[in-house]
Amino acid sequence: DGYFEQVVRQCRYSSKDLQGIEFIDSYVFNKAEYVRFNSTVGKYVGYTELGVKNAEAWNKGPELAVELGELERYCKLNAPIDYSA
């Protein structure tokens, strides 16, 4: 009954010194992840035919620069809050 689309943004911390932080931005359609940005990899990776096309386009466009900045802006900025909880 309809379609389901979701974006899941995660900060994964492996230590408190902020050196092991990983930012992951996953795009999901009907419960299947089709493209993901991972700060460790440094680019988008597609998992379906559509995801591969999106990844190729986004890796060449301004979307990649935005994602590369999210580790600093989103994860490292909020790390003290996450660790205090």
DSSP file (Angstrom, degrees, kcal/mol; ACC not computed):
  #  RESIDUE AA STRUCTURE BP1 BP2  ACC     N-H-->O    O-->H-N    N-H-->O    O-->H-N    TCO  KAPPA ALPHA  PHI   PSI    X-CA   Y-CA   Z-CA
    1    1 A D              0   0    0      0, 0.0     2,-0.2     0, 0.0     0, 0.0   0.000 360.0 360.0 360.0  77.1    0.0    0.0    0.0
    2    2 A G        -     0   0    0      2,-0.0     2,-0.3     0, 0.0     0, 0.0  -0.501 360.0 -60.8 100.8-170.2    2.2    2.8   -1.2
    3    3 A Y        -     0   0    0     -2,-0.2     2,-0.5     2,-0.0    26,-0.0  -0.818  32.5-147.8-119.6 156.4    5.9    3.4   -1.1
    4    4 A F        +     0   0    0     -2,-0.3    26,-3.8     2,-0.0     2,-0.4  -0.983  18.1 174.3-127.8 119.3    8.4    3.8    1.8
    5    5 A E  E     +A   29   0A   0     -2,-0.5     2,-0.3    24,-0.2    24,-0.2  -0.983   6.1 170.0-127.1 141.7   11.4    6.1    1.5
    6    6 A Q  E     -A   28   0A   0     22,-2.5    22,-3.1    -2,-0.4     2,-0.5  -0.998  24.4-152.3-150.1 145.5   13.8    6.8    4.4
    7    7 A V  E     -A   27   0A   0     -2,-0.3     2,-0.5    20,-0.2    20,-0.2  -0.993  15.8-164.4-119.4 126.9   17.2    8.5    5.0
    8    8 A V  E     -A   26   0A   0     18,-2.5    18,-3.0    -2,-0.5     2,-0.5  -0.954   2.1-168.3-115.9 120.9   19.2    7.2    7.9
    9    9 A R  E     +A   25   0A   0     -2,-0.5     2,-0.4    16,-0.2    16,-0.2  -0.929  12.1 180.0-110.6 129.2   22.1    9.4    9.2
   10   10 A Q  E     -A   24   0A   0     14,-3.0    14,-2.6    -2,-0.5     2,-0.5  -0.966  23.8-159.2-131.5 144.0   24.5    7.8   11.7
   11   11 A C  E     -A   23   0A   0     -2,-0.4     2,-0.6    12,-0.2    12,-0.2  -0.992  17.6-161.8-114.9 120.7   27.5    8.8   13.6
   12   12 A R  E     -A   22   0A   0     10,-3.1    10,-2.2    -2,-0.5     2,-0.5  -0.916   4.3-164.3-107.7 122.6   29.5    5.8   14.7
   13   13 A Y        +     0   0    0     -2,-0.6     8,-0.2     8,-0.2     3,-0.1  -0.889  18.6 174.7-108.0 131.0   32.0    6.4   17.5
   14   14 A S  S    S+     0   0    0     -2,-0.5     2,-0.3     1,-0.3    -1,-0.1   0.548  72.9   7.6-109.1 -11.7   34.7    4.0   18.4
   15   15 A S    >   -     0   0    0      1,-0.0     3,-0.8     0, 0.0    -1,-0.3  -0.978  69.8-114.1-159.5 165.2   36.5    6.1   21.0
   16   16 A K  T 3  S+     0   0    0     -2,-0.3    67,-0.1     1,-0.2    -1,-0.0   0.565 101.4  78.5 -81.5  -8.3   36.1    9.3   22.9
   17   17 A D  T 3  S-     0   0    0      1,-0.1    -1,-0.2     3,-0.0     4,-0.0   0.428  99.7-125.7 -83.2   4.4   39.1   11.0   21.3
   18   18 A L  S <  S+     0   0    0     -3,-0.8     3,-0.5     1,-0.1    -2,-0.1   0.522  83.9 108.1  67.2   8.8   37.1   11.7   18.1
   19   19 A Q  S    S+     0   0    0      1,-0.2    -1,-0.1     3,-0.0    -3,-0.1   0.777  75.4  49.7 -83.0 -26.8   39.6   10.0   15.8
   20   20 A G  S    S+     0   0    0     -5,-0.2     2,-0.3     2,-0.0    -1,-0.2   0.061  77.6 133.5-102.5  26.0   37.4    7.0   15.1
   21   21 A I        -     0   0    0     -3,-0.5     2,-0.4    -8,-0.2    -8,-0.2  -0.565  32.7-170.1 -80.6 139.4   34.2    8.7   14.1
   22   22 A E  E     -A   12   0A   0    -10,-2.2   -10,-3.1    -2,-0.3     2,-0.5  -0.998   9.2-153.0-129.2 130.6   32.4    7.5   11.0
   23   23 A F  E     -A   11   0A   0     -2,-0.4    16,-2.7   -12,-0.2     2,-0.4  -0.905  14.3-174.9-104.9 129.5   29.5    9.3    9.4
   24   24 A I  E     -AB  10  38A   0    -14,-2.6   -14,-3.0    -2,-0.5     2,-0.5  -0.991  10.9-172.6-128.6 130.4   27.1    7.2    7.4
   25   25 A D  E     -AB   9  37A   0     12,-2.5    12,-2.5    -2,-0.4     2,-0.4  -0.952  14.5-171.4-123.0 107.3   24.2    8.5    5.3
   26   26 A S  E     -AB   8  36A   0    -18,-3.0   -18,-2.5    -2,-0.5     2,-0.5  -0.831  12.8-154.6-108.0 138.0   21.9    5.7    4.0
   27   27 A Y  E     -AB   7  35A   0      8,-2.7     7,-2.6    -2,-0.4     8,-1.2  -0.955  17.1-172.7-112.7 124.1   19.1    6.1    1.5
   28   28 A V  E     -AB   6  33A   0    -22,-3.1   -22,-2.5    -2,-0.5     2,-0.4  -0.946  11.8-174.4-124.0 134.2   16.4    3.4    1.7
   29   29 A F  E >  S-AB   5  32A   0      3,-2.4     3,-1.6    -2,-0.4   -24,-0.2  -0.992  78.3 -13.0-129.2 124.7   13.5    2.7   -0.6
   30   30 A N  T 3  S-     0   0    0    -26,-3.8    -1,-0.1    -2,-0.4   -25,-0.1   0.903 129.2 -54.1  49.3  48.2   10.9    0.0    0.2
   31   31 A K  T 3  S+     0   0    0    -27,-0.3     2,-0.5     1,-0.2    -1,-0.3   0.513 117.1 109.8  70.1   9.4   13.2   -1.4    2.9
   32   32 A A  E <   -B   29   0A   0     -3,-1.6    -3,-2.4     0, 0.0     2,-0.4  -0.963  67.6-132.3-117.6 122.3   16.2   -1.8    0.5
   33   33 A E  E     +B   28   0A   0     -2,-0.5    -5,-0.3    -5,-0.2     3,-0.1  -0.562  28.4 174.1 -70.5 126.9   19.2    0.4    0.9
   34   34 A Y  E     +     0   0A   0     -7,-2.6    13,-2.7    -2,-0.4    14,-1.0   0.676  61.4  11.9-111.2 -21.8   20.0    1.7   -2.6
   35   35 A V  E     -BC  27  46A   0     -8,-1.2    -8,-2.7    11,-0.3    -1,-0.4  -0.986  61.0-172.4-154.6 148.9   22.9    4.2   -2.0
   36   36 A R  E     -BC  26  45A   0      9,-2.2     9,-2.7    -2,-0.3     2,-0.5  -1.000  15.3-151.1-144.6 140.3   25.1    5.1    0.9
   37   37 A F  E     -BC  25  44A   0    -12,-2.5   -12,-2.5    -2,-0.3     2,-0.4  -0.948  17.9-175.0-105.1 133.6   27.7    7.8    1.8
   38   38 A N  E  >> -BC  24  43A   0      5,-1.2     4,-3.0    -2,-0.5     5,-0.8  -0.995  22.0-148.6-129.0 124.8   30.4    6.7    4.2
   39   39 A S  T  45S+     0   0    0    -16,-2.7   -15,-0.1    -2,-0.4    -1,-0.1   0.784  99.7  57.1 -65.4 -26.2   33.0    9.2    5.5
   40   40 A T  T  45S+     0   0    0    -17,-0.3    -1,-0.2     1,-0.2   -16,-0.1   0.895 113.6  38.6 -69.4 -39.8   35.6    6.5    5.8
   41   41 A V  T  45S-     0   0    0     -3,-0.3    -2,-0.2     2,-0.2    -1,-0.2   0.854 101.3-142.8 -76.0 -37.1   35.2    5.6    2.1
   42   42 A G  T  <5 +     0   0    0     -4,-3.0     2,-0.3     1,-0.2    -3,-0.2   0.641  66.0  57.2  84.3  16.3   34.8    9.3    1.2
   43   43 A K  E   <S-C   38   0A   0     -5,-0.8    -5,-1.2    -7,-0.1     2,-0.2  -0.973  88.5 -82.7-161.5 171.6   32.2    8.9   -1.5
   44   44 A Y  E     -C   37   0A   0     11,-0.3     2,-0.4    -2,-0.3    -7,-0.2  -0.598  36.2-162.1 -80.6 145.5   28.7    7.5   -2.4
   45   45 A V  E     -C   36   0A   0     -9,-2.7    -9,-2.2    -2,-0.2     2,-0.3  -0.999   8.8-143.4-130.0 130.1   28.4    3.8   -3.2
   46   46 A G  E     -C   35   0A   0     -2,-0.4   -11,-0.3   -11,-0.2     6,-0.1  -0.698  15.7-175.9 -94.9 145.8   25.3    2.4   -5.0
   47   47 A Y  S    S+     0   0    0    -13,-2.7     2,-0.3    -2,-0.3   -12,-0.2   0.479  71.3  37.4-116.5  -9.4   23.8   -1.0   -4.2
   48   48 A T  S  > S-     0   0    0    -14,-1.0     4,-2.7     1,-0.1     5,-0.2  -0.791  96.2 -94.4-130.7 176.0   21.1   -1.2   -6.8
   49   49 A E  H  > S+     0   0    0     -2,-0.3     4,-1.7     1,-0.2     5,-0.1   0.936 128.9  42.8 -59.1 -46.6   20.9    0.0  -10.5
   50   50 A L  H  > S+     0   0    0      1,-0.2     4,-2.6     2,-0.2    -1,-0.2   0.905 112.9  53.6 -64.8 -41.4   19.3    3.3   -9.4
   51   51 A G  H  > S+     0   0    0      1,-0.2     4,-2.8     2,-0.2    -2,-0.2   0.874 106.5  51.4 -62.4 -38.8   21.7    3.6   -6.5
   52   52 A V  H  X S+     0   0    0     -4,-2.7     4,-2.3     2,-0.2    -1,-0.2   0.914 111.4  47.9 -64.5 -42.8   24.7    3.2   -8.8
   53   53 A K  H  X S+     0   0    0     -4,-1.7     4,-2.0    -5,-0.2    -2,-0.2   0.924 114.1  46.5 -63.5 -44.4   23.4    5.9  -11.1
   54   54 A N  H  X S+     0   0    0     -4,-2.6     4,-3.2     1,-0.2     5,-0.3   0.928 111.5  51.6 -63.3 -44.5   22.7    8.2   -8.2
   55   55 A A  H  X S+     0   0    0     -4,-2.8     4,-2.3     1,-0.2   -11,-0.3   0.911 109.1  50.3 -60.0 -44.0   26.2    7.6   -6.7
   56   56 A E  H  X S+     0   0    0     -4,-2.3     4,-0.6     2,-0.2    -1,-0.2   0.924 115.9  42.0 -60.5 -44.8   27.9    8.4   -9.9
   57   57 A A  H >X S+     0   0    0     -4,-2.0     3,-0.8     1,-0.2     4,-0.8   0.924 115.9  47.9 -68.8 -45.1   26.0   11.7  -10.3
   58   58 A W  H 3< S+     0   0    0     -4,-3.2     6,-1.0     1,-0.2     3,-0.4   0.821 105.9  57.9 -69.3 -30.9   26.3   12.7   -6.6
   59   59 A N  H 3< S+     0   0    0     -4,-2.3    -1,-0.2    -5,-0.3    -2,-0.2   0.717 111.7  43.0 -70.6 -19.1   30.1   11.9   -6.5
   60   60 A K  H << S+     0   0    0     -3,-0.8    -1,-0.2    -4,-0.6    -2,-0.2   0.542 112.0  64.1 -98.2 -10.8   30.6   14.4   -9.4
   61   61 A G  S >X S-     0   0    0     -4,-0.8     3,-1.0    -3,-0.4     4,-0.6  -0.308 101.4 -84.5-108.5-172.4   28.2   17.1   -8.0
   62   62 A P  H 3> S+     0   0    0      0, 0.0     4,-1.7     0, 0.0     5,-0.1   0.659 111.6  79.3 -68.5 -16.3   28.0   19.4   -5.0
   63   63 A E  H 3> S+     0   0    0      1,-0.2     4,-2.3     2,-0.2     5,-0.2   0.871  88.5  55.7 -59.8 -37.3   26.3   16.7   -2.9
   64   64 A L  H <> S+     0   0    0     -6,-1.0     4,-2.5    -3,-1.0    -1,-0.2   0.911 104.9  51.2 -64.6 -42.6   29.7   15.1   -2.3
   65   65 A A  H  X S+     0   0    0     -4,-0.6     4,-1.1     1,-0.2    -1,-0.2   0.885 109.9  50.8 -62.3 -38.4   31.2   18.3   -0.8
   66   66 A V  H >X S+     0   0    0     -4,-1.7     4,-0.7     1,-0.2     3,-0.5   0.943 111.6  46.8 -63.8 -47.8   28.2   18.6    1.5
   67   67 A E  H >X S+     0   0    0     -4,-2.3     3,-1.0     1,-0.2     4,-0.6   0.885 106.3  58.1 -63.4 -38.9   28.5   15.0    2.8
   68   68 A L  H 3< S+     0   0    0     -4,-2.5     3,-0.4     1,-0.3     4,-0.4   0.813 107.1  49.6 -62.0 -29.0   32.3   15.4    3.3
   69   69 A G  H <X S+     0   0    0     -4,-1.1     4,-2.5    -3,-0.5     3,-0.3   0.620  90.8  79.9 -82.9 -14.0   31.6   18.3    5.7
   70   70 A E  H <X>S+     0   0    0     -3,-1.0     4,-2.6    -4,-0.7     5,-1.5   0.795  81.7  63.9 -68.6 -28.0   29.0   16.4    7.7
   71   71 A L  I  <>S+     0   0    0     -4,-0.6     5,-2.6    -3,-0.4     4,-0.3   0.941 113.9  33.6 -59.4 -46.4   31.5   14.5    9.8
   72   72 A E  I  4>S+     0   0    0     -4,-0.4     5,-0.9    -3,-0.3    -2,-0.2   0.942 126.0  40.9 -72.2 -49.3   32.8   17.8   11.2
   73   73 A R  I  <5S+     0   0    0     -4,-2.5    -3,-0.2     3,-0.1    -2,-0.2   0.886 130.1  21.0 -71.0 -41.3   29.5   19.7   11.3
   74   74 A Y  I  X5S+     0   0    0     -4,-2.6     4,-0.9    -5,-0.2    -3,-0.2   0.904 129.8  32.0 -98.5 -50.5   27.2   16.9   12.5
   75   75 A C  I  ><S+     0   0    0     -5,-1.5     4,-1.0    -4,-0.3    -3,-0.2   0.968 122.0  39.8 -79.3 -55.2   29.2   14.2   14.2
   76   76 A K  I  4<S+     0   0    0     -5,-2.6     3,-0.3     1,-0.2    -3,-0.1   0.852 114.8  54.1 -67.6 -33.5   32.1   15.9   15.9
   77   77 A L  H  4<S+     0   0    0     -5,-0.9     4,-0.2    -6,-0.2    -1,-0.2   0.878 116.3  38.2 -65.2 -37.5   29.9   18.9   17.0
   78   78 A N  H  X S+     0   0    0     -4,-0.9     4,-2.4     1,-0.2     3,-0.4   0.488  89.1  95.9 -93.5  -3.9   27.4   16.6   18.7
   79   79 A A  H  X S+     0   0    0     -4,-1.0     4,-2.8    -3,-0.3     5,-0.2   0.897  81.8  52.5 -56.8 -45.0   29.9   14.1   20.1
   80   80 A P  H  > S+     0   0    0      0, 0.0     4,-1.4     0, 0.0    -1,-0.2   0.882 111.5  47.9 -60.6 -35.3   30.1   15.7   23.6
   81   81 A I  H  > S+     0   0    0     -3,-0.4     4,-0.9    -4,-0.2    -2,-0.2   0.924 112.6  48.2 -67.6 -45.1   26.3   15.6   23.8
   82   82 A D  H  < S+     0   0    0     -4,-2.4     3,-0.5     1,-0.2    -1,-0.2   0.895 112.3  48.6 -63.4 -40.5   26.2   11.9   22.8
   83   83 A Y  H  < S+     0   0    0     -4,-2.8    -1,-0.2     1,-0.2    -2,-0.2   0.799 108.0  54.7 -71.0 -27.8   29.0   11.0   25.2
   84   84 A S  H  <        0   0    0     -4,-1.4    -1,-0.2    -5,-0.2    -2,-0.2   0.699 360.0 360.0 -78.2 -17.8   27.3   12.8   28.1
   85   85 A A     <        0   0    0     -4,-0.9    -1,-0.2    -3,-0.5    -2,-0.2   0.476 360.0 360.0 -79.5 360.0   24.0   10.9   27.6
